[in-house]
Amino acid sequence: MCFVNECDWSPMVNEEADIKACGCTKCDECHAVIEYGDSMHTIYQQESEECLQCRDGWCECEGDCCECSDPDFGETFDYVRCEQCDKFLKAVEAAEIEAGCGPHEARPMLSMMVEDINNGGREEARKYFKKAKAMFPELVASGYLGGLWRKMF
């Protein structure tokens, strides 16, 4: 189906990490609680590497160093997904690349997995679930795929 991912800005800073949860948080995809110590994937995006006020000459800083009391790096975006959604999205990506989609159109937009896959219809979704079962059988055993299907349809 090749996903169309459009946004209002492009990040100059993009930091991704696989970490253990330090406290209870919710997955931005399936909205399940990620418990303390569970694995999760995080993404932090920032519009600019440098202070926009300094870059555009809107401040009183002198020289190349930002001295602003409240630097403005533009838009920011924080994102967290559970280990199960991370695996499922890897399966979606693999299925889309096999179908001929490019790497930048092989996944739904961040935080839109359930909605984007639901909008593609049941037949398209079955392709992703079949791929996830083959790549990550533990998603079936844990009940994740069944719960996700019910959430989508």
PAZAPA-4460 file (N, C-alpha, C; in steps of 0.05 Angstrom, whole numbers, plus 32768, in hexadecimal, padded with zeros to 4 digits):
% residues 153
    n_x    n_y    n_z   ca_x   ca_y   ca_z    c_x    c_y    c_z   seq   type   mol
   8010   7FE8   8000   8000   8000   8000   8011   8019   8000     1      M     A
   802A   8018   8009   803C   802F   800B   802F   8046   801A     2      C     A
   8039   804B   8031   802E   8060   8043   8038   807C   803A     3      F     A
   8027   808F   803B   802E   80AB   8035   8032   80B9   8050     4      V     A
   804A   80C2   8054   8052   80CF   806D   8058   80EC   8068     5      N     A
   8045   80FD   806E   8049   811A   806A   804A   8127   8085     6      E     A
   805A   813C   8088   805B   814B   80A1   8060   8168   809B     7      C     A
   805D   8178   80B0   8060   8195   80AD   807D   819F   80AE     8      D     A
   808E   818E   80B9   80AA   8196   80BB   80BC   817D   80BA     9      W     A
   80D5   8181   80B4   80E8   816B   80B3   80FD   816F   80C9    10      S     A
   8102   815A   80D8   8115   815D   80EE   8132   815D   80E4    11      P     A
   8142   816E   80F1   815F   816E   80EC   816D   815B   8100    12      M     A
   815F   8157   8117   8169   8146   812C   8156   812E   812E    13      V     A
   8160   8116   812C   814F   80FE   812F   815F   80EA   813F    14      N     A
   8156   80E6   8158   8164   80D3   816A   8152   80BC   8170    15      E     A
   815B   80A3   816C   814B   808B   8171   815B   807A   8185    16      E     A
   814C   806C   8196   8159   805A   81A9   8146   8044   81B2    17      A     A
   8151   802D   81B8   8142   8018   81C5   814B   8018   81E2    18      D     A
   8138   801D   81F4   813F   8020   8210   812B   8010   8221    19      I     A
   8130   800F   823B   811E   8004   824E   810E   801B   825B    20      K     A
   80F4   8016   825F   80E3   802A   826A   80EB   8030   8287    21      A     A
   80EC   8049   828E   80F3   8052   82A9   80DB   8055   82BB    22      C     A
   80C4   8055   82AF   80AA   8058   82BD   8094   8050   82AA    23      G     A
   807C   8050   82B3   8066   8049   82A2   8061   805F   828D    24      C     A
   805F   8058   8275   8059   806A   825F   8047   805B   824B    25      T     A
   803B   806A   8239   8029   805D   8225   8036   805D   820A    26      K     A
   8031   8047   81FB   803B   8044   81E0   802B   8058   81CE    27      C     A
   8039   8066   81BE   802D   807A   81AC   801F   806C   8194    28      D     A
   8022   8052   8191   8014   8044   817C   7FFB   8035   8185    29      E     A
   7FFF   8022   8197   7FE9   8011   81A1   7FDC   801B   81BA    30      C     A
   7FE9   802F   81C7   7FE0   803C   81E0   7FE0   8029   81F8    31      H     A
   7FEE   8013   81F6   7FF2   8001   820D   8006   800D   8221    32      A     A
   8004   8006   823A   8016   8010   824E   8031   8000   824B    33      V     A
   8046   800F   824B   8061   8003   824A   806B   8005   8267    34      I     A
   806E   7FEE   8274   8074   7FEC   8290   8092   7FF1   8295    35      E     A
   8098   7FF9   82AD   80B4   7FFD   82B6   80C5   7FE5   82AE    36      Y     A
   80DC   7FE9   82A0   80EE   7FD4   8299   80E8   7FC7   827E    37      G     A
   80D1   7FCC   8272   80CB   7FC1   8258   80DB   7FD0   8242    38      D     A
   80E0   7FC2   822D   80EF   7FCE   8216   80DC   7FE0   8207    39      S     A
   80E7   7FF6   81FD   80D8   8008   81EC   80EB   8016   81D9    40      M     A
   80DF   8020   81C3   80EF   802F   81AF   80E6   804C   81B1    41      H     A
   80FA   805E   81B2   80F4   807A   81B4   8100   8089   819C    42      T     A
   80F2   809F   8196   80FB   80B1   8181   80F8   80CE   818B    43      I     A
   810D   80DD   8188   810B   80FA   818D   8113   8108   8174    44      Y     A
   8103   811B   816B   8108   812B   8153   8107   8148   815B    45      Q     A
   8119   8157   814E   811B   8174   8153   811F   8182   8138    46      Q     A
   8111   8197   8133   8111   81A5   8119   812D   81AF   8112    47      E     A
   813B   81BB   8125   8155   81C8   811E   816B   81BF   8132    48      S     A
   8183   81BE   8128   819A   81B8   8139   81A3   81D1   8148    49      E     A
   819D   81E9   813E   81A6   8202   814A   818D   8212   8152    50      E     A
   8192   8224   8164   817D   8236   816D   8173   8247   8156    51      C     A
   8159   8247   8151   814D   8256   813A   814F   8274   813F    52      L     A
   814E   827C   8158   8150   8299   815E   816B   82A3   8157    53      Q     A
   8180   8294   815D   819B   829C   8157   81A0   829A   8138    54      C     A
   8197   8285   812C   819B   8281   8110   818F   8298   8100    55      R     A
   8177   82A1   8108   8168   82B5   80F9   816E   82D2   8103    56      D     A
   817F   82D5   8117   8187   82EF   8121   8171   82FD   8132    57      G     A
   8161   82ED   8140   814B   82F8   8150   8153   82FC   816D    58      W     A
   816C   82F7   8174   8175   82F9   8190   818C   830C   8192    59      C     A
   8196   830E   81AA   81AC   8320   81B0   81C7   8311   81B3    60      E     A
   81C7   82F7   81AD   81DF   82E8   81B0   81F5   82F2   819D    61      C     A
   820E   82F1   81A7   8224   82F9   8197   8235   82E1   8190    62      E     A
   8240   82E1   8179   8251   82CB   8170   8241   82B3   8167    63      G     A
   824F   829C   8167   8242   8283   815D   8234   8273   8173    64      D     A
   8237   827B   818C   822C   826B   81A2   8211   8276   81AB    65      C     A
   81FD   8265   81AE   81E3   826D   81B7   81E4   8273   81D5    66      C     A
   81DB   828A   81DD   81DA   8292   81F9   81BD   8297   8202    67      E     A
   81AA   828F   81F1   818D   8294   81F6   8185   8286   8210    68      C     A
   8175   8293   8220   816C   8286   8239   8158   826F   8233    69      S     A
   814A   8271   821D   8137   825C   8215   813B   8257   81F7    70      D     A
   814F   8248   81EF   8154   8243   81D2   813C   8237   81C4    71      P     A
   8138   823E   81AB   8122   8234   819B   812E   8222   8185    72      D     A
   8129   8208   8188   8133   81F5   8173   811D   81EC   8161    73      F     A
   8106   81FA   8162   80EF   81F5   8150   80DE   81DE   815B    74      G     A
   80CF   81D2   814A   80BD   81BC   8152   80CD   81A4   815D    75      E     A
   80C1   8197   8170   80CD   817E   817B   80B7   8169   817C    76      T     A
   80C0   8150   817D   80AD   8139   817D   80BA   8123   818D    77      F     A
   80AB   811A   81A2   80B4   8102   81B2   80A1   80EC   81AC    78      D     A
   80AC   80D4   81A9   809C   80BC   81A1   80A6   80A4   81B0    79      Y     A
   8094   8093   81B8   809B   807A   81C6   8089   8064   81BB    80      V     A
   8095   804D   81B5   8085   8036   81AD   808E   801D   81BC    81      R     A
   807B   800C   81C2   8082   7FF3   81D1   8091   7FE0   81BE    82      C     A
   809D   7FCC   81CB   80AD   7FB9   81BC   809C   7FA9   81A7    83      E     A
   8082   7FA3   81AF   8071   7F95   819D   806A   7FA5   8184    84      Q     A
   8063   7FBF   8188   805E   7FD0   8171   8077   7FD3   8160    85      C     A
   808E   7FD5   816C   80A7   7FD7   815D   80AA   7FBF   814B    86      D     A
   80A6   7FA7   8156   80A8   7F8F   8145   8093   7F8F   812F    87      K     A
   807A   7F96   8136   8065   7F96   8122   806C   7FA9   810B    88      F     A
   8076   7FC1   8112   807D   7FD4   80FD   8095   7FCA   80EC    89      L     A
   80A7   7FBB   80F7   80BC   7FAF   80E7   80B0   7F9B   80D3    90      K     A
   809C   7F8D   80DB   808E   7F7A   80C9   807F   7F89   80B3    91      A     A
   8072   7F9F   80BA   8064   7FAF   80A7   8078   7FBA   8092    92      V     A
   808E   7FC4   809C   80A3   7FCF   808A   80AD   7FB9   8077    93      E     A
   80B2   7FA1   8082   80BC   7F8B   8071   80A8   7F84   805B    94      A     A
   808E   7F83   8063   8079   7F7C   804F   8077   7F91   803A    95      A     A
   8079   7FAB   8041   8077   7FC0   802E   808F   7FC1   801B    96      E     A
   80A7   7FBD   8026   80BF   7FBC   8014   80BD   7FA5   8001    97      I     A
   80B4   7F8E   800A   80B0   7F77   7FF8   809C   7F7D   7FE2    98      E     A
   8088   7F8E   7FE8   8074   7F96   7FD5   807D   7FAC   7FC2    99      A     A
   8095   7FB7   7FC6   80A0   7FCB   7FB4   80A1   7FE7   7FBF   100      G     A
   8099   7FEC   7FD7   809A   8007   7FE2   80B6   800E   7FEA   101      C     A
   80BC   8028   7FEA   80D6   8032   7FF3   80D7   8033   8011   102      G     A
   80EF   8034   801C   80F3   8034   8039   80E4   804B   8048   103      P     A
   80E1   8062   803B   80D3   8079   8048   80B5   8077   8046   104      H     A
   80AB   8064   8037   808E   8061   8035   8085   8045   803E   105      E     A
   8096   8037   804D   8090   801C   8055   8084   8019   8071   106      A     A
   8081   8030   807F   8075   8030   809A   8060   8046   809C   107      R     A
   804C   8042   80AD   8039   8057   80B2   8047   806E   80C0   108      P     A
   803B   8086   80C0   8045   809D   80CD   8046   8097   80EC   109      M     A
   805A   80A2   80F9   805D   809E   8116   8043   80A5   8124   110      L     A
   803B   8094   8137   8022   8097   8147   8009   8091   8137   111      S     A
   800B   8088   811E   7FF3   8084   810E   7FF0   8067   8104   112      M     A
   7FFF   8054   8111   7FFF   8038   8108   7FE2   802C   8106   113      M     A
   7FD3   802E   811B   7FB9   8021   811C   7FA7   802E   8107   114      V     A
   7FA6   8048   8106   7F95   8056   80F3   7F9D   8051   80D6   115      E     A
   7FB6   8054   80D0   7FBF   8050   80B4   7FBB   8034   80AA   116      D     A
   7FC0   8020   80BA   7FBC   8005   80B2   7F9E   7FFF   80AF   117      I     A
   7F8E   8009   80C2   7F71   8006   80C0   7F66   8012   80A7   118      N     A
   7F70   8029   809F   7F67   8037   8087   7F6E   8027   806D   119      N     A
   7F83   8017   806F   7F8A   8006   8058   7F78   7FEE   8053   120      G     A
   7F68   7FE8   8067   7F55   7FD2   8065   7F60   7FB7   806F   121      G     A
   7F4D   7FA5   8073   7F54   7F8B   807E   7F67   7F7A   806D   122      R     A
   7F64   7F7B   8053   7F75   7F6A   8042   7F92   7F73   8044   123      E     A
   7F97   7F8D   8043   7FB2   7F98   8046   7FBD   7F92   8062   124      E     A
   7FAC   7F95   8076   7FB5   7F8F   8092   7FBD   7F72   8095   125      A     A
   7FAE   7F60   8088   7FB4   7F43   808B   7FD1   7F3D   8082   126      R     A
   7FDA   7F4C   806D   7FF5   7F49   8063   8009   7F4F   8079   127      K     A
   8004   7F65   8088   8016   7F6D   809E   8015   7F59   80B5   128      Y     A
   7FFE   7F50   80BC   7FFB   7F3D   80D2   8008   7F23   80CB   129      F     A
   8005   7F1A   80B3   8012   7F01   80AA   8030   7F03   80AB   130      K     A
   803B   7F1A   80A3   8058   7F1F   80A4   8061   7F20   80C1   131      K     A
   8052   7F2D   80D2   8059   7F2F   80EE   805A   7F13   80FC   132      A     A
   8046   7F02   80F5   8046   7EE7   8100   805E   7ED8   80F8   133      K     A
   8067   7EDB   80DE   807E   7ECD   80D4   8098   7ED7   80E1   134      A     A
   809A   7EF1   80E4   80B3   7EFD   80EE   80B5   7EFC   810C   135      M     A
   809F   7EFF   811A   809E   7F01   8137   8088   7EF0   8143   136      F     A
   808B   7ED6   8144   8076   7EC4   814F   806F   7ECB   816C   137      P     A
   8080   7ED8   817A   807A   7EDF   8196   8063   7EF3   8197   138      E     A
   805F   7F02   8182   8048   7F15   8182   802D   7F06   8181   139      L     A
   802D   7EEE   8176   8015   7EDE   8176   8011   7ED2   8192   140      V     A
   8026   7EC6   819D   8025   7EB8   81B7   801E   7ECC   81CD   141      A     A
   8026   7EE5   81CB   8020   7EF8   81E1   8004   7F03   81DE   142      S     A
   7FF7   7EFF   81C8   7FDC   7F0A   81C3   7FDC   7F25   81B8   143      G     A
   7FF3   7F30   81B3   7FF6   7F4C   81A8   7FE7   7F4E   818D   144      Y     A
   7FED   7F3C   817A   7FE1   7F3F   8160   7FC3   7F3D   8160   145      L     A
   7FB8   7F2B   8171   7F9B   7F29   8173   7F8F   7F42   817E   146      G     A
   7F9B   7F4E   8192   7F92   7F67   819E   7F94   7F7E   818B   147      G     A
   7FA9   7F7F   817B   7FAD   7F94   8168   7F98   7F92   8151   148      L     A
   7F93   7F7A   8148   7F7E   7F76   8134   7F63   7F80   813D   149      W     A
   7F5C   7F79   8156   7F43   7F83   8161   7F42   7FA1   8164   150      R     A
   7F59   7FAD   8169   7F5A   7FCA   816C   7F56   7FD8   8150   151      K     A
   7F61   7FCA   813C   7F5F   7FD6   8121   7F44   7FD1   8113   152      M     A
   7F39   7FB9   8119   7F20   7FB2   810B   7F0B   7FA9   811F   153      F     A
***
